[in-house]
Amino acid sequence: MDLWRWRRQVAELAVGLVEEYRRPVLVPMTLVHPGYVAEIFGRVRDAGIELHHFFLQASRAVLEQRIDGRTHAPGDPVREERVRRWCKDRIAPCLAQGPA
C-alpha cells in the first residue's frame, strides 16, 4: 500500500513542530523502503531543518516480544492475532534492510 499522503504529512508535521517550538523533534519510526526514507528526509532537509538519523537495532526475538506485549484490538482476539501476524511478517524485511 502506497500512503504518499501520510509520508507528506509526517514530513510537514516534523517541520511544523520544529518551526513552532524551535527545538529538536524525536520521531520514532521504522521506514524500510529506501524511497520513502529519501522522500520524508528530503522534505525535512528541504525545509532547512538539520536532520539526524539514529538506527536502533534489535533482534527478531526482542521485536516479537515487543509485538506480543502490545494490545492492538482489545476484546477481539481474532483481530488481535491478525494484527500481530501482520507486524511479525514485517520483521524480516526490516532486519534485512538495516539502517537507512
C-alpha positions as CSV (number, residue, x, y, z in Angstrom):
1,M,0.0,0.0,0.0
2,D,1.4,3.4,-1.0
3,L,0.5,6.1,1.5
4,W,2.0,9.1,-0.2
5,R,-0.3,11.5,1.8
6,W,0.9,10.0,5.1
7,R,4.6,10.5,4.1
8,R,4.0,14.1,3.2
9,Q,2.1,14.7,6.4
10,V,4.9,13.1,8.5
11,A,7.4,15.5,7.0
12,E,5.1,18.5,7.3
13,L,4.4,17.8,10.9
14,A,8.0,17.4,11.8
15,V,8.9,20.7,10.0
16,G,5.9,22.5,11.7
17,L,6.9,21.3,15.2
18,V,10.5,22.4,14.7
19,E,9.3,25.8,13.4
20,E,6.8,26.3,16.1
21,Y,8.8,25.1,19.2
22,R,12.3,25.8,18.0
23,R,13.7,22.6,19.5
24,P,14.6,19.2,18.2
25,V,11.9,16.7,17.5
26,L,12.3,13.0,18.0
27,V,10.3,10.8,15.6
28,P,10.3,7.1,16.5
29,M,9.5,5.3,13.3
30,T,10.5,2.3,11.2
31,L,10.9,3.1,7.5
32,V,12.1,0.2,5.3
33,H,11.5,1.4,1.8
34,P,14.6,3.5,0.8
35,G,12.5,5.7,-1.5
36,Y,10.2,6.6,1.4
37,V,13.1,7.4,3.6
38,A,14.6,9.6,0.9
39,E,11.2,11.4,0.4
40,I,10.5,12.1,4.1
41,F,14.1,13.0,5.0
42,G,14.4,15.1,1.8
43,R,11.3,17.1,2.6
44,V,12.6,17.9,6.1
45,R,16.0,18.8,4.8
46,D,14.5,20.9,2.0
47,A,12.8,23.0,4.7
48,G,16.2,23.8,6.0
49,I,16.0,21.6,9.1
50,E,19.1,19.7,10.2
51,L,18.2,16.0,10.4
52,H,20.0,13.3,12.4
53,H,19.0,9.7,11.8
54,F,19.6,7.2,14.6
55,F,19.1,3.5,14.0
56,L,18.4,1.2,16.9
57,Q,18.9,-2.4,16.1
58,A,17.0,-5.2,17.9
59,S,16.9,-8.9,17.4
60,R,13.9,-10.8,16.0
61,A,13.2,-12.2,19.5
62,V,13.1,-8.8,21.1
63,L,10.9,-7.4,18.3
64,E,8.5,-10.3,18.6
65,Q,8.4,-9.9,22.4
66,R,7.5,-6.2,22.0
67,I,4.8,-7.0,19.5
68,D,3.3,-9.7,21.7
69,G,3.4,-7.2,24.7
70,R,1.2,-4.7,22.9
71,T,-2.6,-4.6,22.7
72,H,-3.9,-3.8,19.3
73,A,-7.6,-4.8,19.4
74,P,-8.9,-5.2,23.0
75,G,-11.8,-7.7,23.1
76,D,-11.2,-9.0,19.6
77,P,-8.8,-12.0,19.7
78,V,-9.1,-12.7,16.0
79,R,-8.2,-9.2,15.0
80,E,-5.5,-9.1,17.7
81,E,-3.8,-12.1,16.2
82,R,-4.2,-10.8,12.6
83,V,-2.5,-7.5,13.6
84,R,0.3,-9.3,15.5
85,R,0.9,-11.6,12.5
86,W,1.0,-8.5,10.2
87,C,3.5,-6.9,12.4
88,K,5.7,-10.0,12.7
89,D,5.6,-10.5,8.9
90,R,7.4,-7.2,8.6
91,I,10.3,-8.1,10.9
92,A,12.3,-9.9,8.2
93,P,12.2,-7.1,5.7
94,C,13.1,-4.6,8.4
95,L,16.1,-6.7,9.6
96,A,17.3,-7.3,6.0
97,Q,17.1,-3.5,5.2
98,G,19.1,-2.3,8.2
99,P,19.8,1.4,8.7
100,A,18.8,3.8,6.0
